[in-house]
Structures are given as C-alpha cells and as structure tokens.
Amino acid sequence: MHAIRLHAFGPAENLTYEQVEDPVPGPGQVRIAVRAAGVHLLDTALREGMQGPAPAPTELPTVPGREVAGVVDALGDGTDDRWLGKRVVAHLGFAPGGYAELAVTDAGRLHEIPGTLDFATAVAMIGTGRTAMGIVQFAEPGPGTVAVVPAAAGGIGTLLVQYAKNAGATVVGLAGGPRKVAHVEAAGADLAVDYRVPDWPDKVRAHLGGRHATVVFDGVGGDIAREAVALLGAGGRHIVFGWSGEGLHDGAPHLVDGVSEQVLGPVMLEKAGGPNPMRTLELRALTEAAEGRLTPAVQRFPLAEAAAAHRALESRGTIGKVVLEP
C-alpha cells in the first residue's frame, strides 16, 4: 500500500509518500480500505516533535493520522464477520496510521456510516464533529443566546455556527479574509465579520444594537479572543477549547477569571458522562450529520499531497475540515 511516513520531526516537507507493507489486523481488529483520512491541527504540532496526549512518545518512522473512513476489507481473529464489507468510520485513538490506503483498528472503535453520508463527511464528524458536540455541552445555545464564534470558517467553527443557529441563537462568526467571511455567511451566521479589519468589534456592537454577547466559543485565543470577550455582557461565558492564534505550544493569557472556562480533554468527557463518553459524542455528531442538521465544510487533498495539506492548515489557508483521499 501507499502511505505518508514521517522519518524525522520537522517541517511539512518531512512527510513523504511511500510504498510500505500492508498492515495485518490482530485479534478483535479490522482493516479498513481508507477512503478519507482526517487531518488535525494537532497533527502539525506532532509532526514538529511536540509530544501530545499519548501515553508514550511518538516513535519514528510513523504514519500520522488518527481519523479514517472507508470499507472493512479484512478481519482479525475473533472479530465479528458482520463487519466485513461495511462502510465505517473510526477514531484510532493514540495509535497513528490514518494517512494510508489501509489502516487497522479495534472493532470496538467502529461506527457504521449512515447511508446518507459520504466518507469525507463521516471522517469530519468523528473527530471535529465529536469535539463540537463536546463544546456545546457547556453552553447549549437557544433563542436567547448571542454567540460569538472566532475562527468560524474552520472545521469546528462551521459546525458551531450551524448548531447555534439551528437552536435559535443569534450568531456572530469571525473569520480572516473575504473568502472565509463568505463561507461563514453561507453557514448561517447572522453576521460574518473579518477580524483582520481593525474596527470589527464596532461592527459587531452596531449589529447587536445594544445587546451583548452571552457566549464566546473560542478556539483561537490571542488578541481576537480578548476583543471577543470584551463583547460579553454580565454573566457572559467564554468557552475555551484551544488557542491556535497563539500557537499550540503557548499558554492562554487571554483567560479571564470568572468568565473563561477551559473544556478540552477530560473535562469534556466528564461532562458527556456514561460508560463511554467519547463514543457518545461521536454518535451524536454522526447523527446530527445523518439527519441533515449539521453539514461539515470539507477541504480535500490527495493522500500524496499531505505535506501541502499541512502547509495550508498551518498558514490558515483552509476552510473547514482538511481531509486526505487516497
């Protein structure tokens, strides 16, 4: 099979398209003929050598990627044979291997893809959609909500705009540049604003006509977050799920005592509850897409162009979820 391999930490050019041996599923596992593989901003940091949440450091060479959708083409010993030939999507957890024509994972991680969804949509919802469903748990929007979404043209941002609008909220989406602003408008935001224009907060205040924001869904941080938080009224909430504007390696000095709430990782899963909270969020995300309430934006790259996909993501040149297609 062909796969993307990383032999040394560093720039995107270190991702190489190579011929490697086909993986073989072990007991309780399946092999997936990959049709779409998700690319995450965290992937770019791991490529540079940042050690993420995995219990052990990344060993090189490695095949990056932790989100795949495709068709089950082989089974390991003891795996239910009903999976063979199924269209499935899975988050691989801490095990990499997604940027490839074939990927192996435990059968317990699989979700059958609803017939109405294509592979790229499914892979967007299993990771990005799961996170969006985890975020809204902390400030479920409704008719009285005025939600501000920085990075509203991104994969998570697009889904948050749609979700909040579906719930009856007033939605203000922030994005960088005219192309992204147009995407945010198409996603349903009541107001889409270019945060590169210095007076963007004044445009938001004028649109709200004396009302204040009630929640900021923030994955950006930095100056954009500080200005967005200033739009909140009394009792407003700043839901923080990242700070890409300050780099994944940096802290979050934009947090405000009594206003800001970080919701990543265990906090999100604890809120979801149940015996398998991650799977609960995945199923909720897939259901929202299958029933037509959420439509993720997807930007596709050929598998062989994974380096270009990483460069585009790092330079903020993408709209929505980045997906590799073998």
The 8 nearest C-alpha neighbors of each residue, nearest first, counted from 0:
[[1, 21, 18, 19, 100, 20, 2, 101],
 [2, 0, 18, 17, 100, 99, 19, 16],
 [3, 1, 99, 17, 16, 98, 4, 100],
 [4, 2, 16, 15, 98, 62, 14, 17],
 [3, 5, 62, 15, 61, 14, 2, 6],
 [4, 6, 14, 60, 61, 7, 13, 62],
 [5, 7, 60, 59, 4, 61, 8, 13],
 [8, 6, 5, 9, 13, 59, 60, 46],
 [9, 7, 47, 48, 46, 6, 5, 10],
 [8, 10, 47, 46, 7, 13, 11, 48],
 [11, 9, 12, 13, 47, 8, 46, 14],
 [10, 12, 306, 13, 14, 309, 310, 9],
 [11, 13, 14, 10, 306, 15, 9, 307],
 [12, 14, 11, 10, 5, 15, 9, 7],
 [15, 13, 5, 12, 4, 306, 11, 3],
 [16, 14, 3, 4, 13, 17, 5, 12],
 [15, 17, 3, 303, 2, 4, 1, 14],
 [18, 16, 1, 2, 15, 3, 19, 4],
 [17, 19, 1, 0, 2, 20, 16, 3],
 [20, 18, 0, 1, 17, 21, 2, 22],
 [19, 21, 0, 22, 18, 1, 23, 2],
 [20, 22, 0, 19, 23, 101, 102, 1],
 [23, 21, 20, 24, 103, 102, 101, 30],
 [22, 24, 25, 21, 30, 103, 75, 73],
 [25, 23, 75, 28, 29, 30, 103, 74],
 [26, 24, 75, 28, 27, 23, 76, 29],
 [27, 25, 76, 75, 28, 77, 78, 24],
 [28, 26, 78, 77, 75, 105, 106, 76],
 [27, 29, 105, 75, 106, 24, 25, 26],
 [30, 28, 74, 24, 103, 104, 73, 75],
 [29, 31, 103, 73, 102, 24, 71, 72],
 [30, 32, 71, 102, 70, 101, 33, 69],
 [33, 31, 101, 70, 69, 100, 71, 72],
 [34, 32, 69, 100, 101, 31, 35, 68],
 [33, 35, 69, 324, 68, 325, 118, 32],
 [36, 34, 324, 68, 119, 323, 33, 67],
 [37, 35, 67, 323, 322, 66, 97, 98],
 [36, 38, 322, 66, 122, 321, 67, 323],
 [39, 37, 321, 322, 64, 36, 42, 40],
 [40, 38, 42, 41, 37, 43, 321, 320],
 [39, 41, 42, 43, 38, 312, 44, 313],
 [40, 42, 44, 39, 43, 45, 247, 51],
 [43, 41, 45, 39, 40, 44, 46, 38],
 [44, 42, 46, 41, 40, 45, 309, 47],
 [43, 45, 47, 41, 46, 42, 49, 48],
 [46, 44, 49, 48, 42, 47, 43, 50],
 [47, 45, 43, 44, 48, 8, 42, 9],
 [48, 46, 9, 8, 44, 45, 49, 10],
 [49, 47, 45, 8, 46, 50, 44, 9],
 [50, 48, 45, 44, 47, 51, 46, 248],
 [51, 49, 56, 45, 48, 52, 57, 53],
 [50, 52, 53, 49, 45, 56, 41, 44],
 [51, 53, 54, 50, 93, 55, 264, 56],
 [52, 54, 55, 93, 51, 56, 50, 57],
 [55, 53, 52, 56, 93, 51, 57, 50],
 [54, 56, 53, 57, 50, 52, 58, 51],
 [57, 55, 50, 58, 53, 54, 51, 49],
 [58, 56, 55, 59, 50, 61, 53, 45],
 [57, 59, 56, 60, 61, 55, 6, 5],
 [60, 58, 61, 6, 57, 5, 7, 8],
 [59, 61, 6, 5, 58, 4, 62, 7],
 [60, 62, 59, 5, 4, 63, 58, 6],
 [61, 63, 4, 96, 3, 95, 98, 5],
 [64, 62, 95, 96, 98, 61, 97, 65],
 [63, 65, 97, 98, 95, 96, 66, 38],
 [64, 66, 91, 97, 95, 90, 92, 96],
 [67, 65, 90, 37, 36, 97, 91, 89],
 [68, 66, 36, 89, 88, 35, 97, 122],
 [69, 67, 88, 35, 118, 122, 87, 33],
 [68, 70, 33, 34, 32, 87, 86, 31],
 [69, 71, 86, 32, 31, 85, 84, 87],
 [72, 70, 31, 84, 83, 85, 30, 73],
 [71, 73, 31, 30, 84, 83, 70, 32],
 [74, 72, 30, 29, 71, 83, 75, 24],
 [75, 73, 29, 78, 24, 28, 30, 76],
 [74, 76, 26, 25, 24, 28, 27, 78],
 [77, 75, 26, 78, 27, 25, 74, 28],
 [76, 78, 27, 26, 75, 79, 74, 28],
 [79, 77, 27, 76, 75, 80, 74, 28],
 [78, 80, 81, 82, 77, 27, 74, 83],
 [81, 79, 82, 83, 78, 74, 77, 84],
 [82, 80, 79, 83, 85, 84, 78, 74],
 [81, 83, 80, 85, 79, 84, 71, 74],
 [84, 82, 71, 81, 85, 80, 72, 73],
 [85, 83, 71, 70, 72, 82, 86, 81],
 [86, 84, 82, 70, 83, 71, 87, 111],
 [87, 85, 70, 112, 69, 111, 84, 71],
 [88, 86, 111, 112, 110, 69, 68, 70],
 [87, 89, 68, 110, 67, 109, 122, 112],
 [90, 88, 109, 67, 108, 91, 66, 110],
 [89, 91, 66, 92, 65, 125, 67, 108],
 [90, 92, 65, 94, 66, 89, 104, 93],
 [93, 91, 94, 90, 65, 95, 66, 108],
 [92, 94, 53, 95, 91, 65, 54, 52],
 [95, 93, 92, 91, 96, 65, 104, 64],
 [96, 94, 63, 64, 65, 97, 62, 93],
 [95, 97, 62, 63, 64, 98, 102, 65],
 [96, 98, 64, 65, 99, 67, 36, 66],
 [99, 97, 64, 3, 63, 96, 2, 36],
 [100, 98, 2, 101, 97, 1, 3, 102],
 [99, 101, 33, 325, 1, 0, 32, 2],
 [102, 100, 32, 99, 33, 31, 30, 0],
 [103, 101, 31, 30, 96, 97, 99, 33],
 [104, 102, 30, 29, 24, 31, 22, 28],
 [103, 105, 28, 29, 91, 106, 30, 102],
 [106, 104, 28, 107, 108, 27, 29, 103],
 [105, 107, 28, 108, 109, 29, 27, 104],
 [108, 106, 105, 109, 27, 28, 104, 110],
 [107, 109, 106, 89, 105, 90, 110, 104],
 [110, 108, 89, 106, 107, 88, 87, 111],
 [109, 111, 88, 87, 112, 89, 108, 282],
 [110, 112, 87, 86, 113, 88, 109, 85],
 [113, 111, 87, 86, 110, 114, 88, 116],
 [114, 112, 115, 116, 111, 289, 285, 286],
 [113, 115, 116, 112, 117, 289, 86, 111],
 [114, 116, 113, 289, 117, 112, 290, 288],
 [117, 115, 114, 113, 289, 120, 121, 118],
 [118, 116, 120, 119, 121, 115, 114, 112],
 [117, 119, 121, 120, 68, 35, 122, 34],
 [120, 118, 122, 35, 121, 117, 123, 322],
 [121, 119, 123, 117, 118, 122, 116, 124],
 [122, 120, 118, 124, 123, 119, 125, 117],
 [121, 123, 119, 125, 124, 120, 68, 67],
 [124, 122, 120, 121, 127, 125, 126, 320],
 [123, 125, 128, 121, 122, 127, 126, 284],
 [126, 124, 122, 281, 129, 123, 128, 121],
 [127, 125, 129, 124, 128, 123, 130, 66],
 [126, 128, 130, 129, 124, 123, 155, 131],
 [129, 127, 124, 131, 284, 130, 126, 125],
 [128, 130, 281, 126, 280, 132, 127, 284],
 [129, 131, 133, 127, 128, 132, 134, 126],
 [132, 130, 128, 134, 133, 129, 155, 127],
 [133, 131, 129, 130, 134, 135, 280, 128],
 [132, 134, 130, 131, 136, 267, 135, 129],
 [133, 135, 131, 136, 132, 137, 130, 262],
 [134, 136, 139, 137, 138, 132, 133, 131],
 [137, 135, 134, 133, 139, 138, 132, 270],
 [136, 138, 135, 134, 139, 238, 133, 262],
 [139, 137, 135, 136, 140, 214, 134, 238],
 [138, 140, 135, 136, 137, 141, 163, 166],
 [141, 139, 163, 144, 138, 168, 166, 142],
 [140, 142, 166, 168, 167, 144, 143, 139],
 [143, 141, 167, 168, 144, 166, 140, 169],
 [144, 142, 141, 168, 145, 167, 140, 169],
 [145, 143, 168, 141, 140, 142, 213, 146],
 [144, 146, 169, 212, 213, 168, 170, 214],
 [145, 147, 170, 214, 215, 144, 212, 171],
 [148, 146, 215, 171, 172, 170, 216, 214],
 [147, 149, 172, 216, 151, 215, 173, 171],
 [148, 150, 173, 151, 217, 172, 147, 219],
 [151, 149, 174, 152, 153, 173, 156, 148],
 [150, 152, 156, 172, 149, 157, 148, 173],
 [153, 151, 157, 150, 318, 183, 179, 156],
 [154, 152, 319, 156, 318, 151, 155, 150],
 [153, 319, 155, 320, 156, 157, 296, 127],
 [156, 154, 158, 157, 153, 127, 131, 159],
 [157, 155, 151, 153, 159, 158, 154, 150],
 [158, 156, 160, 151, 152, 159, 155, 154],
 [157, 159, 161, 155, 156, 160, 162, 295],
 [158, 160, 156, 162, 161, 157, 163, 155],
 [161, 159, 157, 163, 158, 162, 164, 156],
 [162, 160, 158, 164, 159, 163, 165, 186],
 [161, 163, 159, 165, 164, 160, 158, 166],
 [162, 164, 166, 160, 165, 168, 140, 161],
 [163, 165, 161, 168, 167, 166, 162, 160],
 [166, 164, 162, 163, 167, 161, 168, 292],
 [167, 165, 141, 163, 164, 168, 140, 162],
 [168, 166, 142, 164, 141, 165, 163, 169],
 [169, 167, 142, 144, 141, 164, 163, 166],
 [168, 170, 145, 144, 146, 189, 164, 167],
 [171, 169, 146, 188, 189, 145, 168, 147],
 [172, 170, 147, 190, 188, 191, 189, 146],
 [171, 173, 191, 148, 151, 147, 188, 149],
 [174, 172, 149, 192, 151, 150, 191, 194],
 [175, 173, 193, 150, 180, 179, 151, 194],
 [174, 176, 193, 194, 195, 179, 180, 177],
 [175, 177, 179, 178, 193, 180, 174, 195],
 [176, 178, 180, 179, 181, 193, 175, 174],
 [179, 177, 181, 180, 176, 182, 175, 174],
 [178, 180, 182, 181, 177, 176, 152, 174],
 [179, 181, 177, 183, 182, 174, 178, 191],
 [182, 180, 184, 178, 179, 183, 177, 185],
 [183, 181, 179, 185, 180, 184, 186, 152],
 [182, 184, 186, 180, 185, 181, 152, 191],
 [185, 183, 181, 188, 186, 187, 182, 191],
 [184, 186, 182, 187, 183, 181, 188, 180],
 [185, 187, 183, 184, 188, 161, 182, 157],
 [188, 186, 185, 184, 161, 189, 164, 183],
 [189, 187, 170, 184, 190, 171, 172, 186],
 [190, 188, 170, 171, 169, 187, 191, 184],
 [189, 191, 171, 188, 172, 192, 170, 184],
 [192, 190, 172, 180, 184, 173, 171, 183],
 [193, 191, 173, 194, 180, 174, 172, 190],
 [192, 194, 174, 175, 195, 176, 196, 173],
 [193, 195, 196, 175, 199, 174, 173, 192],
 [196, 194, 193, 175, 197, 176, 199, 174],
 [195, 197, 194, 199, 198, 193, 192, 175],
 [198, 196, 199, 195, 194, 200, 193, 201],
 [197, 199, 201, 200, 196, 202, 194, 195],
 [198, 200, 202, 201, 196, 197, 194, 192],
 [201, 199, 203, 202, 198, 204, 226, 227],
 [202, 200, 204, 203, 199, 198, 205, 206],
 [203, 201, 199, 205, 200, 204, 206, 198],
 [202, 204, 200, 206, 201, 205, 207, 199],
 [205, 203, 201, 207, 206, 202, 208, 200],
 [206, 204, 202, 208, 203, 207, 201, 209],
 [205, 207, 203, 204, 208, 202, 190, 209],
 [208, 206, 204, 210, 205, 209, 203, 211],
 [209, 207, 205, 206, 210, 204, 211, 203],
 [208, 210, 207, 211, 204, 205, 206, 212],
 [209, 211, 207, 208, 212, 204, 232, 145],
 [212, 210, 232, 231, 230, 213, 209, 207],
 [211, 213, 231, 145, 230, 214, 232, 146],
 [212, 214, 235, 145, 231, 144, 146, 236],
 [215, 213, 236, 146, 235, 212, 237, 147],
 [214, 216, 147, 237, 146, 217, 238, 148],
 [217, 215, 238, 148, 147, 239, 237, 214],
 [218, 216, 239, 219, 215, 149, 238, 240],
 [217, 219, 241, 240, 242, 239, 220, 243],
 [220, 218, 242, 243, 244, 217, 241, 224],
 [221, 219, 242, 224, 244, 218, 245, 253],
 [220, 222, 224, 223, 245, 244, 253, 225],
 [221, 223, 225, 224, 226, 220, 253, 244],
 [224, 222, 226, 225, 221, 227, 220, 194],
 [223, 225, 220, 227, 222, 226, 221, 228],
 [224, 226, 222, 228, 227, 223, 253, 229],
 [225, 227, 229, 223, 224, 228, 222, 230],
 [226, 228, 224, 229, 230, 225, 223, 215],
 [227, 229, 225, 230, 231, 226, 224, 237],
 [230, 228, 226, 227, 231, 225, 232, 224],
 [231, 229, 228, 227, 212, 211, 232, 226],
 [232, 230, 212, 235, 211, 228, 229, 213],
 [231, 233, 211, 235, 212, 234, 213, 230],
 [232, 234, 235, 231, 213, 211, 236, 212],
 [233, 235, 232, 236, 213, 258, 231, 257],
 [236, 234, 213, 231, 232, 233, 214, 258],
 [235, 237, 214, 258, 238, 259, 213, 215],
 [236, 238, 259, 215, 258, 214, 260, 239],
 [239, 237, 216, 260, 217, 215, 259, 236],
 [240, 238, 261, 217, 260, 241, 218, 237],
 [239, 241, 218, 263, 262, 261, 217, 238],
 [242, 240, 218, 239, 219, 243, 217, 220],
 [241, 243, 219, 220, 218, 244, 245, 246],
 [242, 244, 219, 246, 245, 247, 241, 218],
 [245, 243, 219, 242, 220, 246, 221, 223],
 [246, 244, 243, 242, 221, 249, 220, 247],
 [247, 245, 243, 248, 249, 244, 242, 250],
 [246, 248, 249, 243, 242, 245, 44, 41],
 [247, 249, 246, 250, 245, 49, 44, 243],
 [250, 248, 246, 247, 245, 251, 242, 243],
 [249, 251, 252, 248, 245, 242, 247, 246],
 [250, 252, 253, 254, 242, 220, 249, 221],
 [253, 251, 254, 250, 221, 220, 255, 249],
 [254, 252, 251, 225, 221, 220, 255, 224],
 [253, 255, 252, 259, 251, 256, 258, 260],
 [254, 256, 259, 258, 257, 253, 237, 252],
 [257, 255, 258, 259, 254, 260, 253, 237],
 [256, 258, 259, 255, 260, 236, 234, 254],
 [257, 259, 236, 255, 256, 237, 235, 260],
 [260, 258, 237, 255, 254, 238, 257, 236],
 [259, 261, 238, 239, 237, 262, 258, 236],
 [262, 260, 239, 240, 263, 238, 259, 266],
 [263, 261, 266, 267, 240, 239, 260, 264],
 [262, 264, 240, 267, 266, 261, 265, 241],
 [263, 265, 266, 267, 268, 262, 269, 240],
 [264, 266, 268, 267, 269, 263, 262, 270],
 [267, 265, 269, 262, 264, 268, 263, 270],
 [268, 266, 270, 265, 262, 269, 264, 133],
 [267, 269, 265, 271, 270, 276, 266, 277],
 [270, 268, 266, 272, 271, 267, 265, 276],
 [269, 271, 267, 268, 272, 266, 136, 133],
 [272, 270, 268, 276, 269, 267, 273, 133],
 [273, 271, 269, 276, 270, 268, 274, 275],
 [272, 274, 276, 275, 271, 279, 269, 268],
 [273, 275, 276, 272, 279, 278, 277, 271],
 [276, 274, 278, 273, 277, 279, 272, 268],
 [277, 275, 279, 272, 271, 278, 273, 268],
 [278, 276, 280, 279, 275, 281, 268, 271],
 [277, 279, 281, 280, 276, 275, 282, 108],
 [280, 278, 276, 282, 277, 281, 283, 275],
 [279, 281, 283, 129, 277, 278, 282, 132],
 [282, 280, 129, 278, 284, 125, 283, 279],
 [281, 283, 285, 279, 284, 280, 286, 278],
 [282, 284, 280, 286, 281, 285, 279, 287],
 [285, 283, 128, 281, 287, 286, 282, 129],
 [286, 284, 282, 288, 287, 283, 124, 289],
 [285, 287, 289, 283, 288, 284, 290, 282],
 [286, 288, 284, 292, 290, 285, 293, 289],
 [289, 287, 293, 291, 285, 286, 290, 292],
 [290, 288, 286, 291, 287, 285, 115, 116],
 [291, 289, 287, 288, 292, 286, 293, 285],
 [292, 290, 288, 289, 293, 287, 294, 286],
 [291, 293, 287, 290, 288, 294, 165, 162],
 [294, 292, 288, 287, 291, 161, 295, 158],
 [293, 295, 288, 296, 291, 292, 158, 120],
 [296, 294, 297, 158, 293, 120, 123, 154],
 [295, 297, 319, 320, 154, 294, 298, 318],
 [298, 296, 320, 319, 321, 295, 299, 322],
 [299, 297, 321, 320, 322, 319, 318, 296],
 [298, 300, 322, 323, 321, 297, 301, 324],
 [299, 301, 323, 322, 304, 324, 302, 308],
 [302, 300, 324, 304, 303, 323, 325, 299],
 [303, 301, 325, 323, 324, 304, 305, 300],
 [302, 304, 301, 16, 305, 3, 325, 15],
 [305, 303, 307, 302, 301, 306, 300, 308],
 [306, 304, 308, 307, 302, 303, 309, 323],
 [305, 307, 11, 309, 308, 304, 14, 12],
 [306, 308, 310, 304, 305, 309, 311, 11],
 [307, 309, 305, 311, 306, 310, 312, 304],
 [310, 308, 312, 306, 307, 311, 11, 313],
 [311, 309, 307, 313, 312, 308, 314, 306],
 [310, 312, 316, 308, 314, 309, 313, 317],
 [311, 313, 309, 315, 310, 314, 317, 316],
 [312, 314, 310, 315, 311, 309, 43, 40],
 [313, 315, 311, 316, 312, 310, 317, 309],
 [316, 314, 312, 313, 317, 311, 318, 175],
 [315, 317, 311, 314, 312, 318, 313, 310],
 [318, 316, 315, 312, 311, 319, 298, 321],
 [317, 319, 153, 152, 298, 320, 296, 179],
 [320, 154, 318, 153, 296, 297, 152, 298],
 [319, 321, 154, 297, 298, 296, 123, 322],
 [320, 322, 298, 38, 297, 299, 37, 319],
 [323, 321, 37, 299, 36, 38, 298, 300],
 [324, 322, 302, 300, 36, 301, 35, 299],
 [323, 325, 35, 301, 302, 34, 300, 36],
 [324, 302, 100, 301, 34, 323, 35, 33]]
